[in-house]
């Protein structure tokens, strides 16, 4: 067939996005998407939405062969469906998991325990058996005794029509452990104030999840594969505090 008749039939992706972004993709490209989950430390995808049957690209799917998965609390005890916990992936080092970190046996021992890789990712199992990504464990914000998933706040911010991109971090707060700070990239041709975004979140989130600080930026620092480098944002905030 002529090259012009060839078209993509399915696009795999692994990224936290909003439902409106999914709808925009479908409207523009009419190519089905399939959300997967994986890490460099895993040789394959331990979770993926199915090719056939129930699929929800707001989730990361369900466990795939040959992996086994568990969701545990900070003590390594399994949590019931609906509750967030760290995802553990079972595999064989050198076959379905990495053998280890290069010249770093301590990090390897901490990451792989009895064949289980501690991913550092918090997820929750839904009633339908699909799993949702919650946040990186290190990106959970501790605020006045409550755990706040930065990704949930980011999703609400990205739903605002004037917001092109958003990143949320926890910053030191002497009264409540951490305050919530949002970094915002405004959509071209649109305008929005910090007060408007805080009010937007307040109408959609519990009070303890609402950002207190908003900073506008032309872009967010990202890795070569598009992941936001939140450690740089934390370092910049800390430097600004020290310089004040």
C-alpha positions in Angstrom: 0.0 0.0 0.0 1.2 3.6 -0.6 3.0 5.2 2.3 0.2 7.8 2.6 -2.3 5.0 3.5 -0.3 3.9 6.6 -1.4 5.3 9.9 -0.7 4.6 13.6 -3.1 2.1 15.1 -2.1 2.4 18.7 0.2 4.7 20.8 1.7 3.6 24.1 2.5 6.2 26.7 3.5 6.4 30.4 2.7 9.8 31.7 0.3 11.4 34.2 -2.1 13.5 32.2 -5.6 14.9 32.6 -8.8 13.6 31.1 -9.2 16.7 29.0 -5.7 16.1 27.6 -6.7 12.6 26.6 -9.8 13.9 24.9 -7.8 16.5 23.1 -5.4 13.9 21.8 -8.3 11.7 20.5 -9.9 14.7 18.9 -6.7 15.8 17.1 -5.2 12.5 16.1 -7.9 9.8 16.3 -5.3 7.3 17.4 -6.1 5.1 20.4 -3.8 5.4 23.5 -2.7 2.8 25.9 -1.2 3.8 29.3 1.6 1.6 30.6 3.9 1.7 33.7 7.6 0.9 33.9 11.0 1.9 35.2 14.5 1.7 34.0 15.1 -0.9 36.8 12.5 -3.2 35.3 13.0 -5.1 32.0 9.5 -4.8 30.6 6.2 -3.3 31.7 5.0 -4.7 35.1 1.7 -2.9 34.6 -0.3 -1.9 31.5 -3.8 -1.3 30.3 -5.2 -4.3 28.4 -5.3 -4.4 24.6 -8.8 -5.7 24.8 -11.5 -5.3 27.4 -11.6 -2.8 30.2 -9.2 0.1 29.6 -8.9 3.4 31.4 -5.9 5.5 30.4 -6.3 7.5 33.6 -4.9 4.4 35.3 -1.7 2.5 34.8 -3.6 -0.8 34.1 -3.0 -4.0 36.0 -0.1 -6.4 36.5 1.4 -8.1 33.5 3.3 -11.4 33.1 5.9 -12.4 34.3 5.7 -9.8 37.1 3.9 -9.9 40.4 2.9 -6.7 42.2 2.0 -5.7 45.7 1.0 -2.4 47.4 2.4 -1.9 50.9 2.7 0.7 53.6 6.0 2.1 55.0 6.4 -1.1 57.1 6.0 -3.4 54.1 2.5 -4.6 55.1 0.0 -4.9 52.3 -2.7 -2.2 52.1 -6.3 -3.0 51.1 -7.7 -1.8 47.7 -8.5 1.9 47.7 -5.6 2.9 50.0 -2.4 4.3 48.6 0.9 2.5 49.2 4.3 1.9 47.6 4.3 -0.4 44.6 6.6 -3.5 44.9 7.4 -5.5 41.7 8.6 -9.0 41.9 11.0 -10.4 39.3 14.3 -12.1 38.7 17.4 -9.8 38.8 19.2 -9.9 35.5 16.1 -11.4 33.8 13.0 -9.2 34.5 14.7 -6.8 36.9 18.0 -5.0 36.9 21.0 -6.8 38.4 21.8 -3.7 40.4 23.0 -0.1 40.3 26.5 0.3 38.8 29.1 0.3 41.6 26.5 1.0 44.2 25.7 -2.1 46.2 24.1 -0.2 49.1 21.5 1.3 46.8 20.9 -2.1 45.1 20.3 -3.8 48.5 17.9 -1.0 49.5 16.0 -1.2 46.2 15.7 -5.0 45.7 14.8 -7.1 48.8 14.0 -10.8 48.5 13.3 -10.4 44.8 11.0 -7.5 45.3 11.8 -4.1 43.7 10.7 -1.2 45.9 9.8 1.3 43.1 9.4 4.4 45.2 6.1 5.0 43.5 2.8 5.2 45.4 -0.3 3.7 43.7 -3.7 2.5 44.7 -5.9 -0.4 43.5 -9.3 0.6 42.3 -12.5 -1.5 42.8 -12.4 -2.5 39.1 -8.9 -4.0 39.6 -7.0 -1.3 37.7 -4.3 0.6 39.5 -3.8 4.4 39.7 -0.5 6.2 40.0 -0.6 8.5 43.0 2.8 10.1 43.2 6.5 9.4 43.8 6.9 8.6 47.5 9.5 11.3 47.8 7.0 13.8 46.2 4.3 13.3 48.8 3.8 16.5 50.8 3.4 16.3 54.6 1.1 19.1 55.7 -0.2 19.4 59.2 -0.4 15.6 59.6 -2.0 15.0 56.2 -0.4 13.4 53.2 -0.9 15.3 50.0 -0.2 13.8 46.6 1.4 16.5 44.4 0.0 14.9 41.3 -3.6 15.3 42.5 -3.1 19.1 43.0 -1.3 19.3 39.6 -4.2 17.6 37.9 -6.7 20.2 39.2 -4.4 23.1 38.2 -3.9 21.7 34.7 -7.7 21.6 34.3 -7.7 25.4 34.5 -8.1 26.8 30.9 -5.2 29.3 31.4 -2.7 26.7 32.6 -0.4 25.0 30.2 1.7 23.1 32.7 2.1 22.8 36.5 4.4 21.3 39.1 3.7 21.1 42.8 6.2 20.6 45.6 6.3 20.8 49.4 8.4 23.6 50.9 9.4 24.0 54.6 6.7 25.5 56.9 7.5 26.0 60.6 3.9 25.5 61.6 2.6 22.8 59.4 5.7 20.7 58.3 5.3 21.7 54.6 3.5 24.3 52.6 2.2 23.6 49.1 3.9 25.6 46.3 2.7 25.5 42.7 4.9 26.4 39.7 2.7 27.4 36.7 3.3 27.8 33.0 0.5 29.9 31.5 -1.0 29.0 28.2 0.0 31.3 25.4 -2.5 34.1 24.9 -4.1 33.6 28.4 -3.8 35.4 31.7 -4.4 34.2 35.2 -3.4 35.4 38.7 -2.1 33.5 41.7 -5.3 34.4 43.6 -7.5 33.0 40.8 -5.6 29.7 40.8 -5.8 29.4 44.6 -9.5 30.0 44.4 -9.9 27.5 41.6 -8.2 24.8 43.8 -10.1 25.8 46.9 -13.4 25.0 45.1 -12.2 21.6 44.0 -9.9 20.3 46.7 -9.9 19.8 50.5 -8.5 22.9 52.3 -5.3 21.1 53.3 -4.6 20.3 49.6 -4.9 23.9 48.3 -1.6 25.6 47.3 -0.5 28.6 49.4 2.3 29.7 47.1 2.2 30.2 43.3 5.1 31.1 41.1 4.8 31.7 37.4 7.6 30.5 35.0 8.1 30.4 31.2 8.9 26.7 31.4 9.6 23.8 33.9 12.9 22.0 34.2 12.6 18.5 32.6 14.8 15.5 32.0 15.5 14.2 28.5 12.4 12.0 28.7 10.1 14.8 29.9 10.0 14.2 33.6 9.8 17.4 35.7 13.0 17.8 37.8 11.4 18.7 41.1 14.7 18.5 43.0 15.8 21.6 41.0 12.6 23.4 42.0 13.2 22.6 45.6 16.8 23.7 45.4 15.8 27.0 43.8 13.2 27.7 46.4 15.7 26.9 49.2 18.2 29.3 47.6 15.6 32.0 47.3 14.8 31.7 51.0 18.4 31.9 52.0 18.9 34.9 49.7 15.9 36.8 51.1 
